[in-house]
Amino acid sequence: MSRHVTSTDPDTPTDLPPPDVQLEQAIDIGTSLFDQVEAFTLGLMRTWNLYQIAIVIGLAVLAHVLRAVFGPRIRAWMAARHDWPKWRMRILVVIHQRLRAIFFVALIWAAIWIMREVTWNSRSYLLSVIGTLAFAWLSIVFLTRLIKSPFLRKVVRYGAWTYATLYVFGWVEDIATLLDSAGFQIGEIRFSLLLLVQALVIWGVTLTIARFLTSTTTSSIRRNDDISPSMQVLIIKGVQIAFFGAAFYIGVRSLGIDLTGLAVLSGAIGVGLGFGLQKVVSNLVSGVIILLDKSIKPGDVISLGETFGWINSLGARYVSVVTRDGREYLIPNEDLITGQVVNWSHSNEFVRLDIYFGTSYADNPHDVRRIAIAAAQSVERVLTDRNTVCHIVGFGDSSVDYILRFWIRDPTGGLTNIRGNVFLALWDAFAENNISIPFPQREVKLLGQADGDTKEAGFAKAAD
């Protein structure tokens, strides 16, 4: 923990020894620790301690044999549990991975109990120390499995193993004093290696708790069908900010660092960021507005300029839109607020599509309309319970022009492909009913010449 300095003279603190005295104390503590380690090492050479070391080695070998015998059988038994929930299977997998350590802990404590019953407690002291360490280390392994981040899990695990080892040997206070002696002072707060270690431990614990609470809350929110997808994203973002902000605040305050002095600095930084990061702030605010007004949500099919696709996720700064060709566009939130966006599935899933075609003047328009409607409704994705219509929209130079309108309810399946399928159905239906699709035909006449002169000029040119 940080140590606050109190003194009558603010320039000369009186509760901390001078640097040379602190150095001397650190040397004394280091010498004492070295003497204890040396005495413990020499004590291992005694007869009964050697016996206990031999027992530990034998128990380790026996635990390895038990793991080799029962491990495959337990694994086969686990494979037959198909109907068990995932969380229970994960626990069994962790236990199976640590079978050797579990067997060793059980065997060594059984040996300790037997030796305490048949001989003096002092002759099982080394076994007790090793058994306590083995149990503590095994418990730490199981507890740290709750941490999802591999890096954070390793940091917490190795840190907890170190602390447990020092605690068992009674070296915690000496090591803490030694780490605290290596530091410096800024104002009324003293910074040291001990403060750094405590900061890492506290922040590791608070971040782990925040991550666990965030993931649990997020899973509960996503399983709630009464909350819309956009509100789910907004609530999840708020929960993440709240938990991780609280973890940071608790971690800093627990170290004795006063945050009130950062108020003026944070205000100045905020003004600077307001001018330098206008676009970033605009995108953040636009993201909140999008989540609040529910104009778009994950899964919606949108068109923005030349981009057509469905929304994959809503971020704090951008929206991820995935197109049919697999490209993922990161569109800034501000563009979705200020630009014109076509949301194909905003209020409902139904989408009407229009295609244009033309037929010959020799074909009966009533038959053409009837055949076109039947052809469109024969396509798989076209809805038959919605009104499919075909209307004449004009008399062109070479054809009678029509518009065919039909409905679908799955725009995420693509629009170009369904239009192509309807065109193919029209082609087959028109070919079957002898309805022709005309193409432009032009007749060229030369003005200023009679028909006979034109023919003679043509023959003369051919003869030449």
Solvent accessible surface area in square Angstrom, and as a share of the most:
residue,aa,sasa,rsa
1,M,113,0.51
2,S,15,0.09
3,R,91,0.33
4,H,98,0.44
5,V,16,0.09
6,T,101,0.59
7,S,43,0.28
8,T,140,0.81
9,D,61,0.32
10,P,121,0.76
11,D,121,0.63
12,T,75,0.44
13,P,49,0.31
14,T,100,0.58
15,D,68,0.35
16,L,24,0.12
17,P,42,0.27
18,P,76,0.48
19,P,111,0.70
20,D,98,0.51
21,V,55,0.32
22,Q,27,0.12
23,L,114,0.57
24,E,107,0.48
25,Q,84,0.38
26,A,16,0.13
27,I,103,0.52
28,D,84,0.44
29,I,28,0.14
30,G,28,0.27
31,T,71,0.41
32,S,47,0.30
33,L,19,0.09
34,F,136,0.57
35,D,72,0.37
36,Q,66,0.29
37,V,66,0.38
38,E,82,0.37
39,A,66,0.51
40,F,65,0.27
41,T,69,0.40
42,L,117,0.58
43,G,13,0.12
44,L,38,0.19
45,M,125,0.56
46,R,172,0.63
47,T,82,0.48
48,W,89,0.31
49,N,27,0.14
50,L,82,0.41
51,Y,119,0.45
52,Q,0,0.00
53,I,52,0.26
54,A,62,0.48
55,I,59,0.30
56,V,22,0.13
57,I,106,0.54
58,G,39,0.37
59,L,23,0.12
60,A,45,0.35
61,V,89,0.51
62,L,78,0.39
63,A,0,0.00
64,H,96,0.43
65,V,71,0.41
66,L,43,0.21
67,R,59,0.22
68,A,62,0.48
69,V,66,0.38
70,F,81,0.34
71,G,1,0.01
72,P,83,0.52
73,R,160,0.58
74,I,56,0.28
75,R,150,0.55
76,A,66,0.51
77,W,118,0.41
78,M,14,0.06
79,A,64,0.50
80,A,55,0.43
81,R,61,0.22
82,H,164,0.73
83,D,125,0.65
84,W,69,0.24
85,P,54,0.34
86,K,155,0.66
87,W,151,0.53
88,R,94,0.34
89,M,45,0.20
90,R,160,0.58
91,I,88,0.45
92,L,31,0.16
93,V,65,0.37
94,V,20,0.11
95,I,62,0.32
96,H,15,0.07
97,Q,111,0.49
98,R,83,0.30
99,L,8,0.04
100,R,113,0.41
101,A,39,0.31
102,I,50,0.25
103,F,42,0.18
104,F,32,0.13
105,V,16,0.09
106,A,62,0.48
107,L,40,0.20
108,I,0,0.00
109,W,91,0.32
110,A,50,0.39
111,A,17,0.13
112,I,1,0.01
113,W,165,0.58
114,I,92,0.46
115,M,23,0.10
116,R,114,0.42
117,E,115,0.52
118,V,115,0.66
119,T,34,0.20
120,W,165,0.58
121,N,103,0.53
122,S,84,0.54
123,R,70,0.26
124,S,0,0.00
125,Y,130,0.49
126,L,8,0.04
127,L,0,0.00
128,S,19,0.12
129,V,13,0.08
130,I,45,0.23
131,G,0,0.00
132,T,54,0.31
133,L,28,0.14
134,A,20,0.16
135,F,118,0.49
136,A,24,0.19
137,W,103,0.36
138,L,21,0.11
139,S,37,0.24
140,I,22,0.11
141,V,6,0.04
142,F,65,0.27
143,L,119,0.59
144,T,7,0.04
145,R,101,0.37
146,L,122,0.61
147,I,9,0.04
148,K,138,0.59
149,S,26,0.17
150,P,85,0.54
151,F,159,0.66
152,L,26,0.13
153,R,44,0.16
154,K,120,0.51
155,V,65,0.38
156,V,40,0.23
157,R,28,0.10
158,Y,130,0.49
159,G,38,0.37
160,A,31,0.24
161,W,53,0.19
162,T,77,0.45
163,Y,126,0.48
164,A,14,0.11
165,T,35,0.20
166,L,35,0.18
167,Y,149,0.57
168,V,42,0.24
169,F,55,0.23
170,G,55,0.53
171,W,39,0.14
172,V,40,0.23
173,E,141,0.63
174,D,43,0.22
175,I,43,0.22
176,A,28,0.22
177,T,65,0.38
178,L,53,0.27
179,L,46,0.23
180,D,22,0.11
181,S,26,0.16
182,A,48,0.37
183,G,37,0.35
184,F,123,0.51
185,Q,67,0.30
186,I,109,0.55
187,G,62,0.60
188,E,117,0.53
189,I,31,0.15
190,R,14,0.05
191,F,58,0.24
192,S,14,0.09
193,L,86,0.43
194,L,30,0.15
195,L,9,0.04
196,L,100,0.50
197,V,66,0.38
198,Q,46,0.20
199,A,9,0.07
200,L,106,0.53
201,V,86,0.49
202,I,38,0.19
203,W,81,0.28
204,G,8,0.08
205,V,71,0.41
206,T,19,0.11
207,L,67,0.33
208,T,24,0.14
209,I,93,0.47
210,A,4,0.03
211,R,94,0.34
212,F,113,0.47
213,L,72,0.36
214,T,10,0.06
215,S,31,0.20
216,T,69,0.40
217,T,42,0.24
218,T,16,0.09
219,S,50,0.32
220,S,54,0.35
221,I,17,0.09
222,R,158,0.57
223,R,172,0.63
224,N,58,0.30
225,D,137,0.71
226,D,136,0.70
227,I,44,0.22
228,S,35,0.22
229,P,54,0.34
230,S,0,0.00
231,M,53,0.24
232,Q,27,0.12
233,V,25,0.14
234,L,37,0.19
235,I,63,0.32
236,I,12,0.06
237,K,68,0.29
238,G,37,0.35
239,V,26,0.15
240,Q,65,0.29
241,I,131,0.67
242,A,63,0.49
243,F,62,0.26
244,F,70,0.29
245,G,39,0.38
246,A,47,0.37
247,A,4,0.03
248,F,118,0.49
249,Y,114,0.44
250,I,96,0.49
251,G,0,0.00
252,V,7,0.04
253,R,108,0.39
254,S,36,0.23
255,L,4,0.02
256,G,20,0.20
257,I,46,0.24
258,D,79,0.41
259,L,42,0.21
260,T,103,0.60
261,G,60,0.58
262,L,89,0.44
263,A,64,0.49
264,V,129,0.74
265,L,98,0.49
266,S,65,0.42
267,G,41,0.39
268,A,64,0.50
269,I,88,0.45
270,G,40,0.38
271,V,93,0.54
272,G,44,0.42
273,L,87,0.43
274,G,37,0.35
275,F,153,0.64
276,G,60,0.58
277,L,74,0.37
278,Q,111,0.49
279,K,134,0.57
280,V,57,0.33
281,V,68,0.39
282,S,36,0.23
283,N,13,0.06
284,L,77,0.39
285,V,80,0.46
286,S,8,0.05
287,G,6,0.06
288,V,72,0.41
289,I,74,0.38
290,I,4,0.02
291,L,14,0.07
292,L,104,0.52
293,D,79,0.41
294,K,94,0.40
295,S,42,0.27
296,I,9,0.04
297,K,53,0.22
298,P,40,0.25
299,G,43,0.42
300,D,5,0.03
301,V,1,0.01
302,I,1,0.01
303,S,20,0.13
304,L,32,0.16
305,G,75,0.72
306,E,179,0.80
307,T,24,0.14
308,F,50,0.21
309,G,0,0.00
310,W,73,0.26
311,I,3,0.01
312,N,82,0.42
313,S,50,0.32
314,L,12,0.06
315,G,23,0.22
316,A,57,0.44
317,R,112,0.41
318,Y,68,0.26
319,V,1,0.01
320,S,2,0.01
321,V,0,0.00
322,V,29,0.16
323,T,13,0.08
324,R,129,0.47
325,D,99,0.51
326,G,58,0.56
327,R,150,0.55
328,E,96,0.43
329,Y,82,0.31
330,L,98,0.49
331,I,16,0.08
332,P,48,0.30
333,N,1,0.01
334,E,40,0.18
335,D,63,0.32
336,L,17,0.09
337,I,68,0.35
338,T,105,0.61
339,G,37,0.36
340,Q,160,0.71
341,V,40,0.23
342,V,70,0.40
343,N,32,0.17
344,W,63,0.22
345,S,17,0.11
346,H,98,0.44
347,S,99,0.64
348,N,79,0.40
349,E,95,0.42
350,F,53,0.22
351,V,7,0.04
352,R,105,0.38
353,L,2,0.01
354,D,43,0.22
355,I,5,0.02
356,Y,140,0.53
357,F,25,0.10
358,G,12,0.11
359,T,0,0.00
360,S,23,0.15
361,Y,114,0.44
362,A,97,0.75
363,D,24,0.13
364,N,75,0.38
365,P,44,0.28
366,H,134,0.60
367,D,54,0.28
368,V,0,0.00
369,R,87,0.32
370,R,149,0.54
371,I,15,0.08
372,A,0,0.00
373,I,44,0.22
374,A,62,0.48
375,A,8,0.06
376,A,0,0.00
377,Q,62,0.28
378,S,85,0.55
379,V,20,0.11
380,E,167,0.75
381,R,51,0.19
382,V,6,0.04
383,L,27,0.13
384,T,95,0.55
385,D,123,0.64
386,R,87,0.32
387,N,113,0.58
388,T,6,0.04
389,V,35,0.20
390,C,0,0.00
391,H,81,0.36
392,I,67,0.34
393,V,79,0.46
394,G,26,0.25
395,F,151,0.63
396,G,25,0.24
397,D,137,0.71
398,S,33,0.21
399,S,17,0.11
400,V,6,0.03
401,D,49,0.25
402,Y,1,0.00
403,I,8,0.04
404,L,0,0.00
405,R,74,0.27
406,F,0,0.00
407,W,62,0.22
408,I,0,0.00
409,R,120,0.44
410,D,51,0.26
411,P,6,0.04
412,T,58,0.34
413,G,23,0.22
414,G,3,0.02
415,L,14,0.07
416,T,114,0.66
417,N,62,0.32
418,I,0,0.00
419,R,77,0.28
420,G,32,0.30
421,N,67,0.35
422,V,0,0.00
423,F,88,0.37
424,L,117,0.58
425,A,19,0.15
426,L,4,0.02
427,W,163,0.57
428,D,90,0.47
429,A,16,0.13
430,F,3,0.01
431,A,68,0.53
432,E,144,0.65
433,N,71,0.36
434,N,135,0.69
435,I,18,0.09
436,S,58,0.37
437,I,81,0.41
438,P,42,0.26
439,F,140,0.58
440,P,93,0.58
441,Q,138,0.61
442,R,176,0.64
443,E,145,0.65
444,V,127,0.73
445,K,153,0.65
446,L,124,0.62
447,L,169,0.84
448,G,88,0.84
449,Q,99,0.44
450,A,61,0.47
451,D,114,0.59
452,G,41,0.39
453,D,80,0.41
454,T,50,0.29
455,K,132,0.56
456,E,117,0.52
457,A,54,0.42
458,G,39,0.38
459,F,148,0.62
460,A,56,0.43
461,K,165,0.70
462,A,86,0.67
463,A,88,0.68
464,D,154,0.80
